């Protein structure tokens, strides 16, 4: 019993001398094993001879660092600082297509001025009383000799026009490589409408191109009514009966755009049942117009475009 006590006393003395050789070693995180794996007190293996507990403690508590070197976090910041970002203005300003003007109310609109002159629109959204417009539509849809004609595109290929047409006038009319023969037998309702437009607006017309858009799939592509038979700055009166369709115009681009219409001015007009739109001035020279296909169901629409045709021999 006394031998065991002497043995334990000698072990405590040896452990005390080992610790006194350096600084006291504190447990890391409250555990009995230091970060480097060395023994602490009597809870683990004894330290190797010559191993300094003080050096071990310094290694565990503070990051290892060479003399004269900078902290790792500072060197990282300096490395990031070596890179710089230079923001340069784009060589060309970013262009966006202009928002189209939308005309819904009655008025006179000068949409552009150029060396060709002023392009002007006159819009009368309620030119014909709705009840009168109803019976006029029914009669014209049933009695005008509508036909679906063949057109010829720029490549010389034939295609069926996506609408029905008819022509009334003392003279023939040619456009898009298609010719309407003279037809002096005006429908009486069309004659009445022509006279009403003349009395109201002061313009006279000797012919009319009639278009029947059967549904939302029928349309007319971008074009200008600039045929020679119409002469310079023609006046075109467009009367709508039936479903509302959007009438669009786009300004012809300047020469430097090389025919690109992306950034040109645009106009949209929802043409009501019984409405009248008059295009005058340089509109046919400086602008194009169309009635595009719709993405929603549309009923039939009749469009009467009154104009004045001149004989070929007149200048």
Phi, psi and omega per residue, in radians:
X1 nan -0.761 3.104
X2 -1.190 -0.586 3.103
X3 -1.090 -0.698 3.115
X4 -1.132 -0.722 3.141
X5 -1.104 -0.718 3.124
X6 -1.116 -0.669 -3.126
X7 -1.128 -0.758 -3.133
X8 -1.154 -0.624 3.124
X9 -1.118 -0.723 3.135
X10 -1.129 -0.691 3.122
X11 -1.107 -0.692 3.138
X12 -1.162 -0.676 3.120
X13 -1.133 -0.726 3.128
X14 -1.113 -0.746 3.125
X15 -1.119 -0.676 -3.140
X16 -1.123 -0.746 3.128
X17 -1.141 -0.633 -3.132
X18 -1.132 -0.686 -3.139
X19 -1.246 -0.650 -3.122
X20 -1.180 -0.296 3.118
X21 -1.132 -0.462 3.076
X22 -2.340 -2.754 3.106
X23 -1.456 2.731 3.131
X24 -1.060 2.460 3.110
X25 -1.679 2.195 3.130
X26 -1.741 2.533 3.104
X27 -1.094 2.585 3.115
X28 -1.730 2.087 3.096
X29 1.182 0.336 3.075
X30 1.430 0.093 -3.132
X31 -1.756 2.886 -3.083
X32 -1.443 -0.063 -3.096
X33 -2.073 2.237 3.130
X34 -1.263 2.886 -3.091
X35 -1.004 -0.618 -3.115
X36 -1.399 -0.048 3.082
X37 1.600 0.057 3.137
X38 -1.291 2.789 -3.125
X39 -1.437 2.581 3.101
X40 -2.172 2.251 3.134
X41 0.999 -2.502 -3.114
X42 -1.725 0.158 -3.045
X43 -1.459 -0.142 -3.113
X44 -2.525 -2.790 3.126
X45 -1.270 2.714 3.094
X46 -1.260 2.679 3.134
X47 -1.210 2.665 3.080
X48 -1.154 2.553 3.084
X49 -1.051 2.410 3.128
X50 1.466 -0.110 3.136
X51 -1.398 2.221 -3.069
X52 -1.621 2.066 3.075
X53 -1.107 -0.562 3.129
X54 -1.115 -0.755 3.116
X55 -1.115 -0.704 3.141
X56 -1.070 -0.743 -3.124
X57 -1.139 -0.716 3.135
X58 -1.116 -0.669 -3.137
X59 -1.143 -0.596 -3.073
X60 -1.401 -0.641 -2.987
X61 -1.510 -0.506 -3.062
X62 -2.233 2.574 3.094
X63 -1.122 2.427 3.136
X64 -1.176 2.370 -3.011
X65 -2.611 2.322 3.102
X66 -1.358 2.616 3.097
X67 -1.117 2.361 3.101
X68 1.465 -0.119 3.126
X69 -1.578 2.809 -3.133
X70 -1.678 2.707 3.099
X71 -0.977 2.584 -3.097
X72 -1.025 -0.699 -3.091
X73 -1.154 -0.563 3.120
X74 -1.259 -0.716 3.102
X75 -1.083 -0.613 3.125
X76 -1.123 -0.749 3.126
X77 -1.108 -0.678 -3.135
X78 -1.166 -0.658 3.115
X79 -1.121 -0.697 3.091
X80 -1.154 -0.622 -3.116
X81 -1.177 -0.359 3.138
X82 -1.176 -0.411 3.130
X83 -1.585 2.373 3.114
X84 -2.260 2.612 -3.140
X85 -1.961 2.222 -3.138
X86 -1.984 2.087 3.124
X87 -1.715 2.109 -3.127
X88 -1.937 2.571 3.059
X89 -1.213 2.463 3.094
X90 -1.077 2.609 -3.111
X91 -1.066 -0.634 3.122
X92 -2.123 2.545 3.093
X93 -1.153 2.496 3.126
X94 -1.233 2.177 -3.101
X95 -1.764 2.452 3.069
X96 -2.174 2.454 3.073
X97 -1.055 2.403 -3.135
X98 -1.206 2.612 3.064
X99 -1.218 2.386 -3.137
X100 -1.204 2.559 2.977
X101 -1.375 2.457 3.140
X102 -2.111 2.145 3.134
X103 -1.928 2.119 3.113
X104 -2.132 -0.425 -3.078
X105 -1.680 2.790 3.100
X106 -1.120 2.448 3.123
X107 2.957 3.062 3.064
X108 -1.966 2.203 -3.018
X109 -2.201 2.058 3.032
X110 -1.599 1.831 -2.970
X111 -1.537 -0.284 3.071
X112 -2.930 2.787 3.033
X113 -2.343 2.302 -3.092
X114 -2.576 3.093 3.041
X115 -0.984 -0.410 3.108
X116 -1.301 -0.367 -3.117
X117 2.234 -2.931 -3.141
X118 -1.591 2.301 3.030
X119 -1.664 2.125 -2.981
X120 -2.282 2.457 3.056
X121 -2.105 2.434 3.007
X122 -2.111 2.151 -3.060
X123 -2.117 2.255 3.096
X124 -2.172 1.626 -3.032
X125 -1.176 -0.326 -3.104
X126 -2.234 0.855 -3.077
X127 -1.177 -0.660 3.117
X128 -1.993 2.360 3.077
X129 -1.012 2.400 -3.073
X130 -0.964 -0.703 -3.134
X131 -1.169 -0.709 3.082
X132 -1.162 -0.691 3.133
X133 -1.097 -0.555 3.137
X134 -1.093 -0.907 -3.087
X135 -1.259 -0.523 3.060
X136 -1.104 -0.761 3.120
X137 -1.054 -0.850 -3.104
X138 -1.037 -0.728 -3.090
X139 -1.236 -0.750 -3.121
X140 -1.218 -0.666 3.116
X141 -1.072 -0.631 -3.070
X142 -1.486 -0.488 -2.924
X143 -1.957 -0.332 3.093
X144 -1.273 2.419 -3.139
X145 -1.335 1.353 -3.094
X146 -1.229 2.501 3.066
X147 -2.477 2.556 2.986
X148 -1.688 1.986 -3.045
X149 -1.737 2.876 3.089
X150 -1.686 2.316 3.023
X151 -1.846 3.004 3.110
X152 -2.218 2.162 -3.105
X153 -1.439 -3.081 -3.067
X154 -1.164 -0.408 3.108
X155 -1.519 0.037 3.132
X156 1.456 0.197 -3.123
X157 -1.606 2.428 3.098
X158 -1.373 2.596 3.068
X159 -2.638 2.715 3.069
X160 -1.453 2.214 3.107
X161 -1.113 2.351 -3.106
X162 -1.419 0.943 3.115
X163 -3.094 2.942 3.052
X164 -1.870 2.584 -3.080
X165 -2.373 2.842 3.016
X166 -2.695 2.723 -3.060
X167 -2.310 2.341 3.007
X168 -2.214 2.217 3.113
X169 2.970 2.740 -3.141
X170 -1.274 -0.327 -3.082
X171 -2.106 2.712 3.037
X172 -1.262 2.869 -3.121
X173 -2.458 2.243 -3.121
X174 -2.081 2.412 3.047
X175 -2.782 2.589 3.117
X176 0.859 0.741 3.120
X177 1.072 0.426 3.115
X178 -2.205 2.454 -3.103
X179 -2.150 2.271 2.979
X180 -1.681 2.222 3.099
X181 -1.225 2.713 3.080
X182 -1.015 2.449 -3.129
X183 -2.528 1.607 -3.087
X184 -1.368 -0.031 -3.051
X185 -1.592 1.394 -3.098
X186 -1.226 2.495 2.983
X187 -1.227 2.403 -3.069
X188 -1.050 -0.591 3.109
X189 -1.182 -0.679 3.111
X190 -1.142 -0.696 3.087
X191 -1.088 -0.761 3.118
X192 -1.065 -0.736 3.128
X193 -1.162 -0.708 3.101
X194 -1.031 -0.793 -3.127
X195 -1.156 -0.630 3.127
X196 -1.132 -0.704 3.108
X197 -1.137 -0.727 3.139
X198 -1.090 -0.768 -3.130
X199 -1.145 -0.638 -3.075
X200 -1.413 -0.725 -2.973
X201 -1.897 -0.240 3.126
X202 1.432 0.135 3.119
X203 -1.769 2.480 3.079
X204 -1.943 2.567 -3.092
X205 -2.405 2.551 3.132
X206 -2.026 0.110 -3.127
X207 -2.786 2.875 3.136
X208 -2.652 2.340 3.001
X209 -1.769 2.120 -3.109
X210 -1.767 2.345 3.115
X211 -2.168 2.357 3.049
X212 -2.044 1.943 3.049
X213 -1.617 1.882 -2.981
X214 -1.226 -0.585 -3.119
X215 -2.795 -2.919 -3.099
X216 -1.186 -0.288 -3.125
X217 -1.427 -0.384 3.132
X218 -1.347 2.614 -3.033
X219 -2.852 3.066 2.941
X220 -2.424 2.350 -3.024
X221 -1.379 3.056 3.118
X222 -1.023 2.316 3.119
X223 -2.903 2.977 2.995
X224 -2.221 2.533 3.048
X225 -1.539 1.305 -3.034
X226 -2.138 0.482 3.119
X227 -1.148 2.666 -3.088
X228 -1.039 -0.603 -3.120
X229 -1.093 -0.328 3.119
X230 -1.560 -0.260 -3.104
X231 1.128 -3.007 -3.019
X232 -1.375 2.455 3.102
X233 0.883 1.025 3.140
X234 -1.238 2.747 3.042
X235 -1.815 2.158 -3.133
X236 -2.070 2.174 3.102
X237 -1.900 2.097 -3.050
X238 -1.971 1.982 -3.131
X239 -1.840 2.328 -3.108
X240 -1.946 2.330 3.003
X241 -2.277 2.298 3.109
X242 1.883 -2.555 -3.032
X243 -1.130 2.588 3.064
X244 -1.241 2.291 3.010
X245 -2.294 2.633 -3.126
X246 -1.497 2.191 3.083
X247 -1.751 2.201 -3.067
X248 -2.073 2.532 3.025
X249 -2.231 2.590 3.030
X250 -2.421 2.439 -3.091
X251 -1.364 2.444 3.083
X252 -1.133 2.351 -3.080
X253 -1.294 2.735 3.056
X254 -1.196 2.864 -3.067
X255 -0.985 -0.605 -3.079
X256 -1.196 -0.234 3.104
X257 -1.477 -0.127 3.088
X258 0.941 0.771 3.079
X259 1.368 0.170 -3.141
X260 -1.507 2.099 -3.107
X261 -1.645 0.136 -3.014
X262 -1.005 -0.727 -2.997
X263 -1.904 0.361 -3.135
X264 -1.487 2.818 3.100
X265 -1.217 2.603 -3.118
X266 -2.414 2.668 3.122
X267 -2.342 2.453 3.056
X268 -2.233 2.384 3.115
X269 -2.374 2.025 3.014
X270 -1.331 1.933 -3.057
X271 -1.474 2.018 -3.068
X272 -1.397 2.881 2.990
X273 -1.089 2.065 -3.133
X274 1.541 0.190 -3.110
X275 -1.548 2.775 3.101
X276 -2.279 2.241 3.063
X277 -2.112 2.237 3.125
X278 -2.002 2.197 3.057
X279 -1.838 2.237 -3.102
X280 -2.541 3.115 -3.100
X281 1.225 -2.396 -3.073
X282 -1.585 0.307 -3.065
X283 -1.018 -0.738 -3.103
X284 -1.293 -0.403 3.128
X285 -1.504 -0.618 -3.029
X286 -1.803 -0.166 -3.070
X287 -2.342 2.757 2.937
X288 -2.040 2.782 3.106
X289 -2.464 2.849 -3.138
X290 -2.806 2.914 2.911
X291 -2.152 1.808 -3.050
X292 -1.357 2.875 2.986
X293 -1.094 2.709 3.128
X294 -1.905 2.743 3.103
X295 -1.776 0.102 3.073
X296 -2.231 2.704 -3.111
X297 -1.052 2.373 3.090
X298 -2.323 2.474 3.030
X299 -1.398 -3.130 -3.073
X300 -1.207 2.621 3.104
X301 -2.375 2.338 3.033
X302 -1.848 2.323 3.129
X303 -2.197 2.080 3.110
X304 -1.853 2.018 -3.103
X305 -1.912 1.757 -3.111
X306 -1.424 2.484 -3.090
X307 -2.734 3.009 3.089
X308 -2.049 2.141 -3.141
X309 -1.806 2.400 3.102
X310 -1.906 2.525 3.087
X311 -1.076 2.678 -3.077
X312 -1.074 -0.594 -3.068
X313 -1.297 -0.280 3.131
X314 -1.426 2.516 3.122
X315 -1.833 nan nan
